[in-house]
């Protein structure tokens, strides 16, 4: 996600349990959450202002599944509406 710094304020968490704090606040976070769900990935709003996306993957997550989720998020963030 380093190539998309214009979309991110910061990354919180450790290991696979991360939250991406997004520029644009709750509006952008909820739009991304919906669009990730439409692609088959479950992420949740996080933070007091719900301005972040929370990734809390299952322990059984494979590398291929993790890559697919990151690629889906990267693709969505590259779209002009975010």
C-alpha positions as CSV (number, residue, x, y, z in Angstrom):
1,X,0.0,0.0,0.0
2,X,3.0,2.2,0.0
3,X,2.3,3.3,-3.5
4,X,-1.0,4.8,-2.5
5,X,0.0,7.3,0.3
6,X,-2.5,9.9,-1.0
7,X,-5.3,7.7,0.4
8,X,-3.9,6.8,3.8
9,X,-3.3,8.8,6.9
10,X,-1.7,6.0,8.8
11,X,-1.7,2.2,9.5
12,X,-2.5,0.9,12.9
13,X,-2.1,-2.5,14.5
14,X,0.3,-5.4,14.3
15,X,0.7,-8.5,12.2
16,X,-2.3,-9.2,10.1
17,X,-4.7,-7.3,12.5
18,X,-4.4,-3.9,10.9
19,X,-6.5,-0.8,10.4
20,X,-6.0,1.7,7.6
21,X,-6.9,5.2,8.5
22,X,-8.2,6.8,5.4
23,X,-8.3,10.4,4.0
24,X,-11.9,11.3,3.5
25,X,-13.1,9.9,6.8
26,X,-16.1,7.8,7.4
27,X,-17.6,8.4,4.0
28,X,-14.7,6.9,2.2
29,X,-14.3,4.1,4.8
30,X,-17.9,3.0,4.4
31,X,-17.8,3.2,0.6
32,X,-14.7,1.0,0.6
33,X,-16.2,-1.4,3.1
34,X,-19.2,-1.9,0.9
35,X,-17.1,-2.3,-2.3
36,X,-14.8,-4.8,-0.6
37,X,-17.9,-6.8,0.5
38,X,-19.1,-6.8,-3.1
39,X,-15.8,-8.4,-4.0
40,X,-16.1,-11.0,-1.3
41,X,-14.0,-9.5,1.4
42,X,-15.2,-8.6,4.9
43,X,-13.6,-5.5,6.5
44,X,-15.1,-3.4,9.3
45,X,-15.1,0.3,10.1
46,X,-12.8,1.1,13.0
47,X,-11.8,4.0,15.2
48,X,-13.8,6.5,17.1
49,X,-14.8,8.3,14.0
50,X,-15.2,5.1,11.9
51,X,-12.6,6.6,9.5
52,X,-10.5,3.4,9.2
53,X,-10.9,0.0,7.7
54,X,-10.2,-2.9,10.1
55,X,-8.6,-6.1,8.8
56,X,-9.0,-9.0,11.2
57,X,-8.5,-12.1,9.1
58,X,-9.0,-15.7,10.3
59,X,-6.1,-17.8,11.4
60,X,-6.7,-20.0,8.4
61,X,-6.2,-17.3,5.8
62,X,-3.9,-18.4,3.0
63,X,-1.2,-16.2,1.4
64,X,-3.3,-16.3,-1.8
65,X,-6.4,-15.0,0.0
66,X,-4.4,-12.3,1.7
67,X,-2.9,-11.2,-1.7
68,X,-6.4,-11.2,-3.3
69,X,-7.7,-8.9,-0.5
70,X,-4.8,-6.5,-0.8
71,X,-5.1,-6.4,-4.6
72,X,-8.8,-5.7,-4.4
73,X,-8.3,-2.8,-1.9
74,X,-5.4,-1.5,-4.1
75,X,-7.6,-1.6,-7.2
76,X,-10.5,0.2,-5.4
77,X,-8.2,2.9,-4.1
78,X,-6.9,3.6,-7.6
79,X,-10.4,4.3,-8.8
80,X,-11.1,8.0,-9.2
81,X,-14.0,8.2,-6.7
82,X,-11.8,7.5,-3.6
